[in-house]
């Protein structure tokens, strides 16, 4: 599974509508409205890198109100469980 984080700038008057439309796209698992430079952050999860072009360039970018996007592809996932295991010295407490 390939995970990408898509930072999205939208027309300010369409933030809720953009978020809703993006959340309904196949390949998008979550959409968050956020503070700061970006209006929305979407999480795309696809099986192949080629699928990212379909989800992001062909569909998400064409949602009415989306002005620009920047995409970050995840190399590796770390959860609290993974980090606890990585830093464990093997001692029982």
DRENZA-53136 format. One record per residue (C-alpha): chain; z negated, y, x negated; residue in one letter; residue number from 1. Coordinates in steps of 0.25 Angstrom, whole numbers. Layout:
// residues N
+---+-------+-------+-------+---+-----+
| c |    up | north |  east | r |   k |
+---+-------+-------+-------+---+-----+
| A |     Z |     Y |     X | A | NUM |
...
+---+-------+-------+-------+---+-----+
//
This chain:
// residues 93
+---+-------+-------+-------+---+-----+
| c |    up | north |  east | r |   k |
+---+-------+-------+-------+---+-----+
| A |     0 |     0 |     0 | X |   1 |
| A |     4 |    14 |    -5 | X |   2 |
| A |    -5 |    26 |    -1 | X |   3 |
| A |     0 |    40 |    -2 | X |   4 |
| A |    -7 |    53 |     1 | X |   5 |
| A |     2 |    63 |     7 | X |   6 |
| A |    -3 |    78 |     7 | X |   7 |
| A |     4 |    86 |    18 | X |   8 |
| A |     6 |   100 |    20 | X |   9 |
| A |     9 |   104 |    35 | X |  10 |
| A |    12 |   115 |    44 | X |  11 |
| A |    -2 |   120 |    47 | X |  12 |
| A |     1 |   120 |    62 | X |  13 |
| A |     5 |   105 |    62 | X |  14 |
| A |    -6 |    99 |    54 | X |  15 |
| A |   -12 |    90 |    65 | X |  16 |
| A |     2 |    86 |    70 | X |  17 |
| A |     7 |    83 |    56 | X |  18 |
| A |    -5 |    74 |    54 | X |  19 |
| A |    -3 |    67 |    66 | X |  20 |
| A |    11 |    64 |    64 | X |  21 |
| A |     9 |    60 |    50 | X |  22 |
| A |    -2 |    51 |    54 | X |  23 |
| A |     7 |    43 |    63 | X |  24 |
| A |    18 |    40 |    52 | X |  25 |
| A |    18 |    26 |    47 | X |  26 |
| A |    13 |    25 |    33 | X |  27 |
| A |     3 |    36 |    35 | X |  28 |
| A |   -11 |    31 |    36 | X |  29 |
| A |   -19 |    44 |    37 | X |  30 |
| A |   -18 |    59 |    38 | X |  31 |
| A |   -28 |    69 |    35 | X |  32 |
| A |   -29 |    84 |    37 | X |  33 |
| A |   -35 |    90 |    25 | X |  34 |
| A |   -39 |   104 |    19 | X |  35 |
| A |   -33 |   110 |     7 | X |  36 |
| A |   -18 |   111 |     3 | X |  37 |
| A |   -13 |   100 |    11 | X |  38 |
| A |   -14 |    98 |    27 | X |  39 |
| A |   -14 |    83 |    28 | X |  40 |
| A |   -15 |    71 |    19 | X |  41 |
| A |    -8 |    58 |    24 | X |  42 |
| A |   -11 |    44 |    18 | X |  43 |
| A |     2 |    36 |    18 | X |  44 |
| A |     1 |    21 |    16 | X |  45 |
| A |    14 |    13 |    13 | X |  46 |
| A |    18 |     0 |     7 | X |  47 |
| A |    29 |     5 |    -2 | X |  48 |
| A |    31 |    18 |   -10 | X |  49 |
| A |    44 |    19 |    -3 | X |  50 |
| A |    37 |    20 |    11 | X |  51 |
| A |    30 |    33 |     6 | X |  52 |
| A |    44 |    40 |     7 | X |  53 |
| A |    46 |    36 |    21 | X |  54 |
| A |    32 |    40 |    25 | X |  55 |
| A |    30 |    53 |    18 | X |  56 |
| A |    44 |    58 |    15 | X |  57 |
| A |    51 |    53 |    27 | X |  58 |
| A |    41 |    54 |    38 | X |  59 |
| A |    28 |    62 |    34 | X |  60 |
| A |    35 |    74 |    28 | X |  61 |
| A |    44 |    75 |    40 | X |  62 |
| A |    32 |    77 |    50 | X |  63 |
| A |    34 |    91 |    56 | X |  64 |
| A |    24 |   100 |    49 | X |  65 |
| A |    23 |    93 |    36 | X |  66 |
| A |    27 |   103 |    25 | X |  67 |
| A |    24 |    96 |    12 | X |  68 |
| A |    18 |    83 |     7 | X |  69 |
| A |    13 |    78 |    -6 | X |  70 |
| A |    11 |    63 |    -8 | X |  71 |
| A |     1 |    56 |   -17 | X |  72 |
| A |     3 |    41 |   -19 | X |  73 |
| A |   -10 |    33 |   -22 | X |  74 |
| A |   -11 |    24 |   -34 | X |  75 |
| A |   -24 |    17 |   -31 | X |  76 |
| A |   -34 |    17 |   -20 | X |  77 |
| A |   -49 |    18 |   -23 | X |  78 |
| A |   -60 |    16 |   -13 | X |  79 |
| A |   -75 |    17 |   -14 | X |  80 |
| A |   -75 |     2 |   -15 | X |  81 |
| A |   -65 |     2 |   -26 | X |  82 |
| A |   -72 |    13 |   -34 | X |  83 |
| A |   -85 |     6 |   -33 | X |  84 |
| A |   -79 |    -7 |   -39 | X |  85 |
| A |   -72 |     0 |   -50 | X |  86 |
| A |   -85 |     7 |   -55 | X |  87 |
| A |   -94 |    -5 |   -52 | X |  88 |
| A |  -100 |   -10 |   -65 | X |  89 |
| A |  -103 |   -24 |   -59 | X |  90 |
| A |  -118 |   -21 |   -58 | X |  91 |
| A |  -125 |   -25 |   -45 | X |  92 |
| A |  -135 |   -15 |   -40 | X |  93 |
+---+-------+-------+-------+---+-----+
//
